[in-house]
Amino acid sequence: MEILINVTPRETRVALVENGMLQEVLIERAQKRGLVGNIYRGKVSRVLPGMQAAFIEMGLERTAFLHASDIAKLAYAGEEAEADNKPADIRDLLHDGKELLVQVLKDPLGSKGARLTTHISIPSRYLVYLPGGSGVALSARIEDEDERARLKEVVTTCLEHEDNPEGGYIVRTAGEGASLDAIRADMLFLNRLWESIREQSPSAKPGTLIHGDLPLPVRILRDLLDSNVEKVRVDSRETFASMQAFTEHFIPDMASRVELYAGERPIFDFYNIEDEIKRALDKKVPLKSGGYLIIDQTEAMTTVDVNTGGYVGHRNLEETILKTNLEAAQAIARQLRLRNLGGIIILDFIDMEVAEHKEMVFAALEKALEADHAKTQVTELSRLGLVEMTRKRTRESLEHVLCQPCPTCEGRGSIKTPETVCYDIFREVIRETRQFKVQEILVLAAQEVIDMLLDEESTSLAELEEYIGIPIRLQSENLYSPEQFDVVPM
C-alpha cells in the first residue's frame, strides 16, 4: 500500500492506494477539522429523560449528544454505584448545569450534533489508554496466538513497573511485533498526557478544548504506517518535516518510508487520484465485465443496486449472474471505503437461484470487507436477495464533504420538465388575473421554457390569452434555473 498526501494552505487530503487502485480518501479542512478523539470540558444544557440522554454545550455550533450508555457510571454516580449491567437513569447521572470531561465519538453529521462519551480513550502508536478502564486487551486483528500471549505479558510487565498503574490498555494492531521498550515508551507518554489533561480540566471553562488529536498527516502515520505500507509521499516540505520528526521519534525503523514528493505535476494528478475522486461522486459505478452498480445515498440509508448491464456471459444466465455478483462484491467493498459510506446499507445483488452461488457471493463480500478499517456487520441474503449491513460512521461521507444539495432540484436528484413548468405558469397566470386587475401579464422564465411556450405550447398559450382576455408577454432570463419563473401583473 502507498499513502499519498496533498497539502494546501486550507486543506489536506490523504489517499490510500493498494495495487495501483485508490481505496480510501481522507480530507481535513482548516475550517472543518474532524473532532473525533478531541477532549472538551462540557456543560449539560438539557437532560432528556425520555431519550435517556443529554445535550452538552461544548463551544460548537450545535450542542452535542451524550447517551446514558456512554457515561462512566462510577465517575458520576459515586463509588457505591452498582457494578452490574443494569442501565442507570440519566437523571441519576447528570443534571442541568453540571460540568464534565467528554470526548467526541462521532463528528457532527448533517443536522445532528457530535456524539460524546465520558469513557475517555487516548491512542498512541501501539496502545490505547483507558483511564477509567482496567486490564489489558488486544486488537482482534492480531490473530497469532503466540504473539497475543507475548504482547499481553509485555504490557503486564510494564504495568508492574509503573508507580500508578490505574486504567486499562488496548494493544493496537500496529503493536504486533513491538518490543518491550517501545511499548513502555508509549505507556509513559500516555500517562504523562493523561496527567496533563487531568490537571487542566478542573480549572477549564465549559467549551474549552482540553486535548486535540494530531493533524491528519501525522495521525495517518500513527494509525496506518506499518510493514504493509511501502511509501508515504507528501508534497509539502513543512508537513514532511513534521512527519519525519514524528517517525524518527516514535517509529525510527519506518522513517525511510516517508518521502517528499517534488515532481512538477501535482501529486494527485500524477497518480490519477483526482479522476478517481470525481468518479467516486457519480451514482453509477461501471464494472469491468460490463455490469454496473447504482449507489444512492439518502438520509436514512444507502442502497446499492447491481445490474448486468452489457455483460451477457459465455455459458448460461446463472454463470453470468454469478460472475457479475462476485465482481460487484469486490467493487462494493471498495466503494464503501472510498466514499466513506456509513450507517445502514442495503445491497441488492442480482437474484440467484443456486444456493452455492449465494454462499460464494456472500463469502466474497465478507472477504473484501476485511480490509476495511471501519467496523462492519453483515447479515445473510434475505428471501428478496438483499444483503443488509451496517458500517460504522464517525465522519461525513466523501459526497457530504465535497458537495452540497443542488440548488435547482434541492437535493431531489431530478427537476421538473419544461412542459411541467409551462403548466405551472398557466395556473399561476389564472391565479394572478383573478386576484388583481391587470392590463398585461409578463412571464419571466428560463430560455428552454420560453422556447416551449412559443413552440409546442403556443396553441395553449393563445387559448389562455383568449380565456383571460389579457395579453401575455414572454421574456427569457439566462440566470433562471429550469424550474424558476415569475408571473408579473402589469
N, C-alpha and C positions, 0 to 999 in steps of 0.2 A: 504494500500500500504506500502511496505517496500523499503527502499533505501539502497543499499549495495555499499560500496566504497572500492576499492582496490588501494592501493598506493605503487608504487615502485619509486626508485630514478628518473627515467626518464619518467614515465608515470603514469597517474591517470585515473582510469576507474570507472564509476558510472553506476549501474544497477538499473532500476526501476522495481519492481516486484509487480504485482497485482494478488491476488488469486493464488499465487504459480507459476505464469507464467511471464516470462521475457517480458516486454513491450517496454523497451527503453534502449539503451546503449549510454553513452556519454564518449568520450575519449579525453584526453588532454595530449599532449606530450611536454616535455620541449623545444624541438627544433621547434615545430609547435603548439604553443599555439594559441587558437582562438583569432581573432582580433575584433569580433563583440562587439560594445559598447566602444571600445577604442577611445580616442580623440587625434588627432595629429595637429601639426602645419604643414600645407601643402603648396605647391607652385605649381602654374599652369605651367605645362611644355608645353602644347599644347591645343589650343582651336579648336574644330571641329564643325564649323557652320552647316555642312550638317547633323550631328547627334544630334545637339543641346546638346553637351556635351563637357567635357574637361578631359584631362588626368592630374592627380595630382601626383606630386612627394612627397612621404612622408616617404622615407627611407626604403621601402620594396623592395623585389626582382623585382617585376613588378609595373609599375605605376598603380595607382588606377583610377577608372572611376567615374565621377561626372556628372549627367544629370541635365539639366536646371530645371526640375521639382523638384529636390532635393535641390535647392538653395533658401535660405530665401531671397526673393527679397528686403525687406526693409533694410536688413543688408548690401546689396551690391549695391543697386541702389539708395540709398538715401531715406529720409523720404517722399519725394514727389512722390515716386513710386506709380503706380496705385494699388489700393486695390482690383480691380475686378479679375476675373478669367482668364483674357486674358494672354496667355503664353508670357513670356518675351524672347527676343532673347539672346542667350548665350553670344553674343559679347557685349551686353549692361551690362552684369553682371560680366564678367571675361575677363582678358587679360593675355597674356603670362607673366610669372614672378610674378603675383600677389600672395601674401601670404594670407592665410585664415585658420580659425579653422574648421576642418572637423571631422566627426565621422563615423566609419565603420558600414555600414548597413549589408553587406554580406562579408564573408571571401572570399579570392581568391579561385575560383573553377576551377579545370582543368587548361586550358591555360588562363583563364580570371583573371584579377586583381580584387582587392577588390572593392566593390560598396560603395560609400560615400554619405553623406548628410551634409548640413550645419544646418539642423534643429536638434540642439543638444537636446538629452533627457538623463536624468540621473536617473536611478532607485534606489530606496531604498527598504526596506521591504514592506511598504504599499503604497508608492507613486511613481510616475514618474514625475520628474520636467522637464518642458519645458521652458527654459529661454526665447525663442523667442515666446512663446505662450501666451494664456490668458484664463481666466475662469477655470472651474472645469468640468472634465469629469469622467466617471466611467466605469470600465470594464464591457463588455456585459455579462460576466459570473456571475455577481452579479444580480440575477433575482428578488429577493424580492423587491417590490416597496417601502415598508416602510423603509427597510434598505438602499436603494438607496437615499431616501429623507434624512434620518438621516446622512449618510456619506457626502452628499453634504452640508448639514447645518454645520457639524463639520469642514469641510475643509474651508468653507466660514468664519466661526467664527475664525479659526486660522489665516486666511489671514487678517482679520480686526485688529488683534493684532500685525501684522508684521509692522516694520518700512518701509520696502521696498518690497511691495508685487508685484514686477514685475514677469512676467512669468505666466505660467499656470500649472495645476496639473492634473494628472490622478490617480484615486484611483484604485490600482491593486486588483485582485481577493483576495489576501491574506489580504486586508484591511477589508473584511467583518467581522463585529463584533469588529473591533479595537476601542479602547477608544479614547477620545479626546486627552488625554495626550500622548498616543502612536503616534498618527498622528502628533501632534505638535512637538514631538521629532524628528520624521522623517523629517518634514519640516525644522526644524532648521539645522539638519545635511546636508540636500541637499543644503540649502542656503550657508552654510559655505564652502561646497565642490565647489559650483559654483564660489564663490568669489575667492577661491584659484586658480581655473582654469583660471579665468579672469586675475588674477594678473600675472600668469606665461606666458600666451600666447604672449603678445606683445614682450617680450624680447627673446622668444624661437626661435631657428633657425629652418628653414624648415626641416621636417623629425623627429622632436622631439616628443616623446610620452608625451603628457601633462597629460593624465589621463588614467590609465589602469583598466579594470574591475577586479573584485575579482577572486581569484583562483577558479577552478571548485568546490571543495568540499564546500567552503563557499557560492559560488554562488547558489549551489543547495539548501542550507538551506534558503537563501534569497528568492528564487523563488518558491520553491516547498513545504517547510515544513509547513504543516497546520494540521488541525484536521483529515484529511484523511490519514495521514502518521502515521503508528503505531510505527515504529522504523527506526532509521538511524544507520547502523552499519558500522564502519570503522576499518581497520586493521592496522593503523599506529598511534602510540602514539602521535607523534608530530602533525599530522593532527587532531587527536581527540582533542588535547589541544586547537588548534586554532578554531576548530568548537565549542567547548564547550564555549570558551570565547565569540564568536560571539552570540551564543544563549542566554547566560546569560545576555549579554548587550542589545540585541535587542528583543529577544523573550523568556524571562525567563520562561514563562509557558510551553515552549516546550523543555527546557534544558534536562529534564529527558528522553526524547525520543532518544537522541543521545548516543550511546553506543560504547565502544571499543570492537572489536572482538579479542579474544585472543586464539581462537582454534588452534589446531596443523595443521589441514588441511587448505590450502589456502581458503579464504572466497568464492571465485568464484567457486572453486571445490566443497565445502561443499553444496552450493546451486544449483549446476549443471548449473551455468551460462556459464562456458567455453564451454560445449557441445552445449548450445543454440546459442552461438556466432558462433561456427563452422557451425551449421545448417543454420544460417542466411546468410551465404556466398554461399549456394547452390542455384542453379536455381530452383530446384524442391522442393515444399513445400507440404508434404502429409497432407491430411485432415482425420479426424477420421472416416468419413463414407467410406473411400476407394478412394475418389476422390483426386485430387491434383491440385496445382497451378504451372504454369511455369512463372517465373519472369525474364524478360530480361531488363537490364539496358543499354541504349545507350546514346550517346552524346545528341541527340535531345529529347528523351523521354524515359519513362519506360512503358513497356507493361506487363500486367498480363493476362494470359490465364487460364481459368477454365476448368477442364476436370473431367468427372465422374469416370474415371479410372476403378477400380474393383468393384465400387458400382453399384448394379443392382436393388436395392429397393425391395419393397414387394407388391406394388399395381400396378402402371402403370408408363409409361415413364414420364409423366408430373410431378407426385409426386416425382419421382427420381431426375429429373432436379431441381425442386423447393428446395428440401432438400439440394442438393449439392450446389446450388447457395446461399442459406441462410447461410450455413456453410462457404462458400467461402467469403461472405461479411464480416463476423467477422474476418476471417483469414487475409484478405487483409488489413483491417484497422490496425491490429496488425503488419503485416509485413512492412507497410509503416513507422510506428513509429520505429520499431526495426531496420530496415535497413536505416532509415532516408532518404527515397527516396523523392525527390522534383522535382519541375518543372511540365511539362506536363506528365500525367499518363493516359494510356488507359486501361480500364478494359473490357475484353472480356468474359462476362458471357455466359453460355450455353444458346442457343436460347430457349425462352419460348413463347408459343402460347397464354396462358391465360393472359389477361391484369391485372387481380387481382394479379397474381403471380409476374408480373413485378413490380407492385407497392410495393408488400411485400418485394421483394429483395432490391429495391431502398431505402425503408424506413429503412430496416435493416442496409444497408451501411451507411446511414446518421446518424443513431443512434450510430453505432460503431465508427464513426469518431468524435463524440462529445468529447471523452476523449483525443483526440489529442491536444497537446499544440500548434502545428503549424497550421496556418490558411489554411483551405481547401475550395475549391469551386468545386461543383459537378453539372454536367448537367444531364438531364433526359436521359433514354436509347434511343439511336438512332434507326433508322429503321434496322440497321445491328446488333442490340443487343449490341452495345458498349456503355460504360459509359466513358465520357471524364471528367477529373477532373484535378485540379492543387493543389499542396501542396507547401506552402512557403518554399523556400530553402535558408537557411542562412549559412550552413556549409556543408562540404563534406559528402557524404553518407558513411555508415559503410564500404562498399566494397572499396571505394576510399581511406579511411583512412588506412585500414589494408592490402590492396592488391595493386599490380601493374600489368600492362598488361603482359601476358605470353610472355617470350622472344622467345618461339618456334613459336607460332601462331601469335604473335604481336597483341594480343587482339581480333583476329577474332573469337576465340572460336572454331576453328577447324584447323586441319593440313592436309597436303596432304597425300594421301595413299602411301605406299611403291611402289605400281605399278606406280602411277603418277611420283614419284621421279625417278624411273628406266627410264621412257621415257624421262624425263628431262635430265638425264645423257646421254642417247643415242644421243639426239640432240646436247648436249654440246661436245661430242666426235667428231661428224662430223664437228662441227664448228671449233674445235681446229686443226683437221688434215688438214682442208682446209686453215688455216691461217699459220701454221708452218710445217716445215719439221721435222718429228719426227720418231723415231725408235720404240717407245713403248708408250703406254698410261697407266698411273696409276690412278685408280679411288679410292678415299677415301670417305667412306660413313658410315652411322650407320649400326650396325650389321643386323637389320631386312631388310634393303635394300640390303646388300650384300647377305644375305640368299636368297632373291627373285631372284637376278641376277643369282645365282648358281642353283636355282631350277626351279621355274615356267618360268623365263625369260632366261634360259640357251640357248634355241634354238635361241632366238632373239639376244642374245649376240654373239653366234657363227656366225650368219648371218652378224652381224655388223662387226666383225673381218674380215670376208671374203670380205666384201664390201670395207673397208678402206685399207685392206692389211697390217695391223699393229696389233701386239698382244696387248691385253688389260689385264692388271693385276689388281686384286681387293685387297683392304685392308680395313678391318673394323677399325673404330675409335670409342672407347667407349664414348668419350666426345662429339661426334657429336650428334646434335638433329636429329630427324627422317627426317626433311626436308633438312638438311645440307649435302652438298657433295662438293668435289673438283675433277676436272679433270686435271691431271698434265701431260703435254707433256714431254717425256724423250728423 
